Amino acid sequence: MCSPMRRWRSQTMTTNPCCALLGPDTAVVCLSQVNYRTGRLRDMACVTRAIHEAGALVIWDLCHSLGALPIDLNGCNADFAVGCSYKYMNGGPGAPAWLFVASRHLAGAGNPLTGWQGHAAPFAFEVDFAPSATIEKFRVGTPPVLSYLPLLESLAVFERTDMDALRAKSLKLTGYFIELADGKLARHGLKVITPRNEAERGSQVALTHEHGWPIMQALIACGVVGDFRAPNILRFGFTPLYVGFEDVWAAAATLEAIMESGLWREPRFAERKLVT
């Protein structure tokens, strides 16, 4: 007879395929809230619950979600989280990464890199290392001060931002791009692989095409900067703080023009580069 917990776990696995990988040997799960290739958004609370029921801890990667949608790590009972701040946090290239540790884990979680900034008294210059009792224990070296400056300005904007309103705009932007892709781009072989269900969509839209690399290079040359993910994904991120609907329309129209003119077929766009 199936227990209520077993039934619940079965339902969770059906909703979240990644949970099907959980087993008695699972200790820690590291998972992206938004898939960087497809833009699929995972249910953080539901998945975290399933991981805990399996006796494991979870480290959430929020690189592709923080700054684009509301996130409640404590409300979801997350254990740890990591991420960058140069994407939707708008810190720009070189912006510092960040770490979240749930307060219940703070005392027991250690940092194997014993940098002086993680010392309980960093300016005492003691011979022996004594880790800070706070989140500061995870600092290693001197913070990149110049890289912090643009991030601080961005965070000041976020302090005045309604994240629910930001999420609503994000969904409208991505929904509009999907609509334009269906109407203008599908006939050129470009296919939307990002979930159409708003509850399962982050703030990006991914298209596929067998010639994705040269198409994206041509698009970048025309002033619309997306990126490419092997083997065939063209990825478009929509930062709702400053991207508008006119930008979305222009991106789709430019991509349509590239496909209709065959510009992407020029040999210069087939050249592979380090940055995708």
ABEGO torsion letter per residue (X at the ends): XBBAAAAAAAAAAAABAAAAABBAABABBBBBABBAAAGBBBBAAAAAAAAAAAGBBBBBBAAAABGABBBBAAAAGBABBBEBAABAAGAEBGBBBBBBBBAAAAAABBBABBBAAABABAAAGBABBBBBABAAAABABBBBAAAAAAAAAAAAAAAABBAAAAAAAAAAAAAAAAAAAAAAAAAAGBBBABBABAAABBABBBBBBAAAAAAAAAAAAAGBBBBBBOAABBBBBBBAAABBAAAAAAAAAAAAAAAAAGAAABAAAABBBABX
